[in-house]
Each structure stands twice: as structure tokens, then as C-alpha cells.
Amino acid sequence: MNPSDLPEVAQLARQLGYPVDVREIENRFSLISDNSDYALFVAKTDENKAVGWIQINREPKSLLISDYADVAALVVDENYRGKGIGKLLLQEIEKWARQNKIKQIRLRSNSKRTDAHRFYLREGYQISKLANIFMKNCDCSITAGV
Ligand SMILES: CC(C)(COP(=O)(O)OP(=O)(O)OC[C@H]1O[C@@H](n2cnc3c(N)ncnc32)[C@H](O)[C@@H]1OP(=O)(O)O)[C@@H](O)C(=O)NCCC(=O)NCCS
């Protein structure tokens, strides 16, 4: 992925359900693009149009489990789905994982994305567990008083 891909990457993020502003994507890209713990790949047409992208992150070390990497995003343009592009993107991150001696790839997928689940199962990924994701917004301006 190159900086020139980012406007198309932002459009595809919208299709994934994440309406991120292109400036915000540019900021985030600049923070991780030189860091070898992150890898970003785009799939392009012969006309150099980005029609899919994927992000994988090496996860921080854990006391509980051995090193793994997490797929943070995967999307293919809705006009280009079902043509093998998603499979190619997964192959790229699997190659990256092997090169980086990472033995396991994990990904979380919303239970509503049943089409994507079929795709992952076909590509050899297995459901390991079902979990709830708990979130809390942290407002840093609130401090504990004495
Ligand atoms: C899931 C996704 C990345 C797969 O990419 P792709 O390029 O369509 O995948 P491939 O062509 O390599 O494989 C096609 C398979 O993907 C699945 N698929 C999921 N959504 C599909 C769609 N809209 N059109 C066609 N195939 C789709 C099917 O299982 C299909 O297999 P089949 O042809 O045997 O039914 C892509 O469909 C997509 O971006 N979906 C919306 C975003 C999303 O759900 N991302 C995953 C988030 S966890």
C-alpha cells in the first residue's frame, strides 16, 4: 500500500462499514507504514485502481499465548467480489506471516458477516471460539478527585 492508494482505501473502508475520513486514514498510515509489526497490502487492477486491501498486525507479546498476528481489516470492492481477490490478499498476509515466523493468524468477524464466514472457512480458517467484545470509552479529561 502506498500513500497514493489512500483515497481508494478510504472508499473501501466505507464499504466495510467504517466511514473514515481520508485525512484520518493518512494520519494512521503515516504512524504504521514504516513499522515492521504492521503490513498493508492492496489489490490493484491493470488500470492501477485499488479494489481491495488488507491489514495484518503482529500482536504484542502475551504471557498466555505464543506470537500471533491479527487481521485488522479485509475488504474487496463490491463490484469485484467473487473473483478471487480476497483469496489473493489472504495469501499475501500468510506469506508475510511465514516470513516473520508468525505461526498463527487470527481474525474477528462480526456474526452478521455470514458471506465472509463462508469465505474464511473455505480458505482454511476455523472458528476457534465465540466471544463478546466489551468496550468502554475512556474520557481522559475526567480524573479521580481526592
Ligand atoms: C469477504 C471478502 C473479503 C471476500 O473477498 P472476495 O474477493 O469476494 O473473495 P474470493 O473471490 O476470493 O472468494 C469468493 C468467496 O467469498 C465469499 N463472498 C463473500 N461475500 C461475497 C460477495 N459479495 N460476492 C461474492 N462472494 C462473496 C463467498 O463465500 C465466495 O465463495 P463462493 O464463490 O464459493 O460462494 C469480500 O467479499 C468482502 O469484502 N466482503 C465485504 C466485507 C467483509 O465482510 N469483509 C470481511 C470482514 S471480517
Ligand as a Chemical Component Dictionary entry (heavy atoms), coordinates in Angstrom:
data_LIG
# 
_chem_comp.id                   LIG 
_chem_comp.type                 NON-POLYMER 
_chem_comp.pdbx_formal_charge   0 
_chem_comp.three_letter_code    LIG 
# 
loop_
_chem_comp_atom.comp_id 
_chem_comp_atom.atom_id 
_chem_comp_atom.alt_atom_id 
_chem_comp_atom.type_symbol 
_chem_comp_atom.charge 
_chem_comp_atom.model_Cartn_x 
_chem_comp_atom.model_Cartn_y 
_chem_comp_atom.model_Cartn_z 
_chem_comp_atom.pdbx_ordinal 
LIG C1  C1  C 0 -15.224 -11.391 2.228  1  
LIG C2  C2  C 0 -14.477 -10.776 1.039  2  
LIG C3  C3  C 0 -13.237 -10.052 1.546  3  
LIG C4  C4  C 0 -14.058 -11.915 0.108  4  
LIG O1  O1  O 0 -13.370 -11.349 -0.997 5  
LIG P1  P1  P 0 -13.667 -11.875 -2.480 6  
LIG O2  O2  O 0 -12.677 -11.262 -3.388 7  
LIG O3  O3  O 0 -15.100 -11.678 -2.779 8  
LIG O4  O4  O 0 -13.361 -13.431 -2.246 9  
LIG P2  P2  P 0 -12.977 -14.531 -3.303 10 
LIG O5  O5  O 0 -13.427 -14.118 -4.663 11 
LIG O6  O6  O 0 -11.562 -14.892 -3.100 12 
LIG O7  O7  O 0 -13.865 -15.711 -2.772 13 
LIG C5  C5  C 0 -15.273 -15.644 -3.009 14 
LIG C6  C6  C 0 -15.977 -16.144 -1.802 15 
LIG O8  O8  O 0 -16.154 -15.085 -0.892 16 
LIG C7  C7  C 0 -17.452 -15.178 -0.331 17 
LIG N1  N1  N 0 -18.138 -13.920 -0.537 18 
LIG C8  C8  C 0 -18.457 -13.114 0.484  19 
LIG N2  N2  N 0 -19.112 -12.055 0.049  20 
LIG C9  C9  C 0 -19.211 -12.157 -1.300 21 
LIG C10 C10 C 0 -19.792 -11.363 -2.319 22 
LIG N3  N3  N 0 -20.437 -10.216 -2.029 23 
LIG N4  N4  N 0 -19.708 -11.771 -3.605 24 
LIG C11 C11 C 0 -19.098 -12.924 -3.895 25 
LIG N5  N5  N 0 -18.514 -13.733 -2.980 26 
LIG C12 C12 C 0 -18.575 -13.345 -1.677 27 
LIG C13 C13 C 0 -18.145 -16.345 -0.914 28 
LIG O9  O9  O 0 -18.005 -17.413 0.043  29 
LIG C14 C14 C 0 -17.345 -16.672 -2.131 30 
LIG O10 O10 O 0 -17.256 -18.054 -2.291 31 
LIG P3  P3  P 0 -18.222 -18.781 -3.320 32 
LIG O11 O11 O 0 -17.974 -18.101 -4.652 33 
LIG O12 O12 O 0 -17.757 -20.163 -3.260 34 
LIG O13 O13 O 0 -19.594 -18.558 -2.792 35 
LIG C15 C15 C 0 -15.364 -9.780  0.244  36 
LIG O14 O14 O 0 -16.480 -10.448 -0.219 37 
LIG C16 C16 C 0 -15.783 -8.551  1.034  38 
LIG O15 O15 O 0 -15.076 -7.540  1.014  39 
LIG N6  N6  N 0 -16.917 -8.626  1.720  40 
LIG C17 C17 C 0 -17.455 -7.461  2.459  41 
LIG C18 C18 C 0 -16.551 -7.027  3.588  42 
LIG C19 C19 C 0 -16.303 -8.139  4.588  43 
LIG O16 O16 O 0 -17.231 -8.804  5.034  44 
LIG N7  N7  N 0 -15.031 -8.298  4.945  45 
LIG C20 C20 C 0 -14.635 -9.249  5.946  46 
LIG C21 C21 C 0 -14.653 -8.605  7.265  47 
LIG S1  S1  S 0 -14.291 -9.758  8.581  48 
# 
loop_
_chem_comp_bond.comp_id 
_chem_comp_bond.atom_id_1 
_chem_comp_bond.atom_id_2 
_chem_comp_bond.value_order 
_chem_comp_bond.pdbx_ordinal 
LIG C1  C2  SING 1  
LIG C2  C3  SING 2  
LIG C2  C4  SING 3  
LIG C2  C15 SING 4  
LIG C4  O1  SING 5  
LIG O1  P1  SING 6  
LIG P1  O2  DOUB 7  
LIG P1  O3  SING 8  
LIG P1  O4  SING 9  
LIG O4  P2  SING 10 
LIG P2  O5  DOUB 11 
LIG P2  O6  SING 12 
LIG P2  O7  SING 13 
LIG O7  C5  SING 14 
LIG C5  C6  SING 15 
LIG C6  O8  SING 16 
LIG C6  C14 SING 17 
LIG O8  C7  SING 18 
LIG C7  N1  SING 19 
LIG C7  C13 SING 20 
LIG N1  C8  SING 21 
LIG N1  C12 SING 22 
LIG C8  N2  DOUB 23 
LIG N2  C9  SING 24 
LIG C9  C10 SING 25 
LIG C9  C12 DOUB 26 
LIG C10 N3  SING 27 
LIG C10 N4  DOUB 28 
LIG N4  C11 SING 29 
LIG C11 N5  DOUB 30 
LIG N5  C12 SING 31 
LIG C13 O9  SING 32 
LIG C13 C14 SING 33 
LIG C14 O10 SING 34 
LIG O10 P3  SING 35 
LIG P3  O11 DOUB 36 
LIG P3  O12 SING 37 
LIG P3  O13 SING 38 
LIG C15 O14 SING 39 
LIG C15 C16 SING 40 
LIG C16 O15 DOUB 41 
LIG C16 N6  SING 42 
LIG N6  C17 SING 43 
LIG C17 C18 SING 44 
LIG C18 C19 SING 45 
LIG C19 O16 DOUB 46 
LIG C19 N7  SING 47 
LIG N7  C20 SING 48 
LIG C20 C21 SING 49 
LIG C21 S1  SING 50 
# 
